[in-house]
Amino acid sequence: PVQILTYLDGVVKVEETELKPRVGFLYPVLTHNISVFINATQERDSGQYMCTVNVVDDSIRSDKNVGVINLTVLVPPAAPTCQLHGTPTVGANVTLSCSSKKGKPSPAYRWQRTAPTVEVFFPPAQDQSRGTLKLTNLSLEMSGVYVCMAENRAGSERCSIVLEV
């Protein structure tokens, strides 16, 4: 494991890691609350963090001196890309696809047709994990603007596509 901070004999030492300019103790160390902060979190800060307390001449078992926490830095979806697959002619089938290059956890995708004829879609026509919407037996009335929303706990982004049958 990489050491980030060490407190020993009243001195705080910050190790030379990429976290150095972004990390520190949340409270004065003498309060015995050694919570730390990480500013400007990045996805690569995700991982397991361990706090080890070593007291000189302490007879407590060493495994009791360790606290572990897992940090997952969430990433909002990047603006997705909407695409049309197939030829949008009357009676044909087409697939609309939506995909975002970033997002943690992986985004869920929802398609919706916008005004004046609002329509929402459900499986099996819509696949929320793949971001696809299958439109079958096209008619002129199915023309319109279709919006895809890529969403996870960290945020959401959208794209749209014009379908002209």
C-alpha positions as CSV (number, residue, x, y, z in Angstrom):
1,P,0.0,0.0,0.0
2,V,1.1,3.6,-0.7
3,Q,1.5,5.8,2.3
4,I,-0.2,9.2,2.1
5,L,0.2,10.8,5.5
6,T,2.3,9.9,8.5
7,Y,1.9,11.6,12.0
8,L,4.7,10.9,14.3
9,D,5.9,12.9,17.4
10,G,3.9,16.0,16.5
11,V,5.0,16.2,12.9
12,V,2.9,15.5,9.8
13,K,4.7,14.1,6.9
14,V,3.0,14.1,3.5
15,E,4.5,11.4,1.2
16,E,5.5,12.3,-2.4
17,T,2.5,10.9,-4.3
18,E,0.1,12.4,-6.8
19,L,-2.2,13.0,-3.8
20,K,0.2,15.3,-2.0
21,P,-1.2,18.6,-3.1
22,R,-4.8,17.4,-2.5
23,V,-4.7,15.6,0.8
24,G,-4.5,16.5,4.5
25,F,-6.0,16.0,8.0
26,L,-9.5,17.3,8.5
27,Y,-9.0,18.3,12.2
28,P,-6.0,19.2,14.3
29,V,-4.2,15.9,15.0
30,L,-4.2,16.5,18.7
31,T,-8.0,16.0,18.7
32,H,-7.3,12.3,18.0
33,N,-9.7,12.4,15.0
34,I,-7.4,11.6,12.1
35,S,-9.9,11.9,9.3
36,V,-8.4,13.0,6.1
37,F,-9.7,14.9,3.1
38,I,-9.0,14.5,-0.6
39,N,-9.6,17.6,-2.7
40,A,-10.4,17.6,-6.4
41,T,-11.1,13.8,-6.4
42,Q,-10.3,11.9,-9.6
43,E,-11.5,8.4,-10.7
44,R,-8.0,7.0,-10.1
45,D,-8.3,8.0,-6.4
46,S,-10.7,5.0,-6.0
47,G,-9.4,2.1,-4.0
48,Q,-8.9,0.8,-0.5
49,Y,-7.6,3.2,2.1
50,M,-6.2,1.9,5.4
51,C,-5.5,3.8,8.6
52,T,-2.9,2.2,10.9
53,V,-2.4,3.5,14.4
54,N,0.8,2.4,16.1
55,V,1.3,3.3,19.8
56,V,4.7,2.8,21.3
57,D,4.7,0.1,24.0
58,D,1.1,-0.8,23.2
59,S,0.2,-4.4,23.9
60,I,-3.0,-4.4,21.9
61,R,-3.0,-6.9,19.0
62,S,-1.9,-5.2,15.8
63,D,-5.0,-6.2,13.8
64,K,-7.1,-4.0,16.1
65,N,-5.0,-1.0,15.1
66,V,-6.1,-1.0,11.5
67,G,-9.2,0.6,9.9
68,V,-10.0,0.0,6.2
69,I,-12.4,1.9,3.9
70,N,-13.1,1.5,0.3
71,L,-13.5,4.7,-1.8
72,T,-15.3,4.7,-5.1
73,V,-15.2,8.0,-6.9
74,L,-18.3,8.3,-9.0
75,V,-18.0,9.8,-12.5
76,P,-21.0,11.4,-14.3
77,P,-21.7,10.2,-17.8
78,A,-19.9,12.0,-20.6
79,A,-22.2,13.5,-23.3
80,P,-23.5,10.5,-25.2
81,T,-23.5,10.0,-28.9
82,C,-26.8,9.2,-30.7
83,Q,-26.8,7.3,-33.9
84,L,-29.3,5.8,-36.4
85,H,-28.8,2.3,-37.8
86,G,-30.8,1.3,-40.8
87,T,-32.8,3.0,-43.5
88,P,-35.8,4.9,-42.2
89,T,-38.4,4.0,-44.9
90,V,-42.0,3.2,-44.3
91,G,-42.4,-0.5,-43.1
92,A,-38.7,-0.8,-42.3
93,N,-37.0,-1.4,-38.9
94,V,-34.3,0.9,-37.5
95,T,-32.3,1.0,-34.3
96,L,-31.3,4.1,-32.4
97,S,-28.2,3.8,-30.3
98,C,-26.8,5.9,-27.5
99,S,-23.5,5.5,-25.8
100,S,-21.4,7.5,-23.4
101,K,-17.6,7.0,-23.2
102,K,-17.4,7.7,-19.5
103,G,-19.4,7.0,-16.4
104,K,-19.0,5.2,-13.1
105,P,-21.1,3.3,-12.4
106,S,-22.0,2.5,-16.0
107,P,-24.9,4.8,-17.1
108,A,-28.4,3.6,-17.8
109,Y,-29.9,4.9,-21.0
110,R,-33.5,6.0,-21.5
111,W,-35.0,7.0,-24.8
112,Q,-38.0,9.3,-25.2
113,R,-39.7,10.9,-28.2
114,T,-40.3,14.6,-27.6
115,A,-43.2,17.0,-28.3
116,P,-45.5,17.3,-30.0
117,T,-46.0,13.5,-29.6
118,V,-44.3,12.5,-26.4
119,E,-43.6,8.8,-26.1
120,V,-41.6,6.8,-23.6
121,F,-40.3,3.3,-24.3
122,F,-39.9,0.1,-22.4
123,P,-38.2,-3.3,-22.9
124,P,-37.9,-5.2,-25.2
125,A,-37.9,-2.2,-27.6
126,Q,-35.5,-0.3,-25.3
127,D,-32.4,-1.8,-23.8
128,Q,-31.3,0.5,-20.9
129,S,-27.9,-1.1,-20.5
130,R,-26.9,-1.1,-24.2
131,G,-28.6,2.2,-25.0
132,T,-30.6,0.9,-28.0
133,L,-34.1,1.5,-29.1
134,K,-35.6,-0.7,-31.8
135,L,-38.3,0.8,-33.9
136,T,-40.2,-1.6,-36.1
137,N,-42.6,-1.3,-39.0
138,L,-41.9,2.4,-39.4
139,S,-44.7,4.8,-40.4
140,L,-44.7,8.5,-41.3
141,E,-46.2,9.3,-37.8
142,M,-43.1,7.9,-36.1
143,S,-41.0,10.8,-37.5
144,G,-39.8,13.2,-34.8
145,V,-37.0,14.0,-32.4
146,Y,-35.8,11.2,-30.1
147,V,-33.8,12.1,-27.0
148,C,-31.5,9.7,-25.1
149,M,-30.6,10.3,-21.5
150,A,-27.5,8.7,-20.1
151,E,-27.8,8.7,-16.3
152,N,-26.0,7.4,-13.2
153,R,-25.9,8.4,-9.5
154,A,-23.3,11.1,-10.3
155,G,-25.3,12.9,-13.0
156,S,-26.8,12.8,-16.5
157,E,-26.2,13.9,-20.0
158,R,-28.3,13.7,-23.2
159,C,-28.2,13.6,-26.9
160,S,-30.9,13.7,-29.6
161,I,-31.5,12.4,-33.1
162,V,-34.1,13.5,-35.7
163,L,-35.9,10.6,-37.3
164,E,-37.4,11.3,-40.7
165,V,-39.4,8.4,-42.1
